[in-house]
């Protein structure tokens, strides 16, 4: 025994499916980035204490320091001098992008982030910690 659907229900499902497809295409469509160029003035890779972690070790407790690594970059555009900061909690330094001082860097803005691509195409998100109008 088969269940038959009325033609109006089929049309409704078809229209609903089209609307869902159109909505997902609009949401997934990424608008092109507006690239900007800046000159790298300085870069400073550093590490600072961010507290401690206390956890079990065998039958006792161990306390280890937690450090947060940061990458502070100063760049200059035609109108502004920006100071950006990139963070990682990883123990490895290779997560940071290394930029050449006095060379140009291309970036785009994505909401609160200044995004720089490294030579492998990996995104590096920087937060703005300072801006000076020239």
C-alpha positions in Angstrom: 0.0 0.0 0.0 1.6 3.3 -1.0 0.9 6.7 0.4 0.2 9.4 -2.2 0.8 13.0 -1.6 -1.4 15.7 -3.1 0.1 17.8 -5.9 -0.2 21.0 -3.7 2.0 19.3 -1.0 4.5 18.3 -3.6 4.7 21.8 -4.9 5.0 23.2 -1.4 7.9 20.8 -0.6 9.6 21.7 -3.9 9.3 25.5 -3.2 10.5 25.0 0.4 13.5 23.0 -1.0 14.3 25.8 -3.4 14.1 28.4 -0.7 16.4 26.4 1.5 18.9 25.9 -1.3 18.8 29.6 -2.2 19.3 30.6 1.4 22.3 28.3 1.9 23.9 29.6 -1.3 23.6 33.2 -0.1 25.0 32.3 3.3 27.9 30.3 1.9 28.8 32.9 -0.7 31.8 34.7 0.7 32.1 38.3 -0.4 35.5 39.2 -1.8 38.0 40.7 0.6 39.1 44.3 0.3 42.9 43.9 0.4 45.0 46.7 1.9 48.7 47.2 1.9 50.9 48.3 4.8 54.6 48.6 5.5 55.9 46.6 8.4 57.7 48.9 10.9 58.5 46.3 13.6 57.8 42.9 14.9 58.3 41.5 18.4 57.7 37.9 19.4 57.3 37.5 23.2 56.1 35.4 26.0 54.5 36.5 29.2 53.2 34.6 32.3 49.4 33.9 32.3 49.1 32.1 35.6 49.7 28.5 36.7 48.0 25.1 36.3 47.7 22.7 39.1 47.0 19.1 38.3 47.4 15.5 39.5 50.8 13.8 39.0 50.8 10.3 40.2 49.6 10.4 43.8 50.5 14.0 44.3 49.9 17.4 42.7 52.1 19.4 40.3 51.9 23.1 39.5 53.3 24.3 36.2 53.5 27.9 34.8 51.3 28.9 31.9 52.8 31.3 29.4 51.0 33.0 26.6 53.0 33.8 23.5 52.3 36.9 21.5 53.3 38.4 18.2 53.2 42.2 18.2 53.5 43.9 14.8 53.5 47.6 14.0 52.5 48.5 10.4 52.0 51.8 8.6 49.4 52.5 6.0 48.9 55.8 4.1 46.8 57.2 6.9 47.4 55.2 10.1 50.1 53.4 12.1 48.5 50.2 13.5 49.8 48.0 16.3 48.4 44.5 16.0 48.7 41.5 18.3 48.5 37.7 17.6 48.2 35.2 20.5 48.8 31.5 20.9 48.9 29.1 23.9 50.8 26.6 21.9 54.3 25.8 23.2 55.6 26.1 19.6 56.6 29.4 18.0 55.9 28.2 14.5 52.2 29.2 14.8 53.2 32.9 14.2 53.8 34.6 10.9 57.2 36.1 10.5 57.2 39.4 8.5 60.0 41.2 6.9 60.6 44.7 8.4 60.5 47.6 5.9 58.6 45.3 3.5 55.0 45.5 2.4 52.3 43.2 3.8 48.8 42.6 2.4 45.9 42.3 4.8 42.1 42.5 4.9 39.7 43.3 7.7 37.2 40.7 8.9 35.1 42.2 11.6 37.4 42.9 14.5 40.3 41.0 12.9 43.1 42.1 10.7 43.9 39.0 8.6 47.3 38.3 7.1 48.1 35.3 4.9 51.5 33.6 5.3 53.4 32.1 2.4 51.5 28.8 2.7 48.1 30.6 2.6 47.4 30.1 6.3 45.3 32.9 8.0 46.8 34.8 10.9 44.3 36.8 12.9 45.6 40.0 14.6 43.7 42.1 17.0 44.1 45.9 17.0 45.8 47.2 20.2 46.7 50.7 18.9 46.1 53.1 16.1 47.7 56.5 15.5 46.5 58.8 12.7 49.4 60.3 10.8 
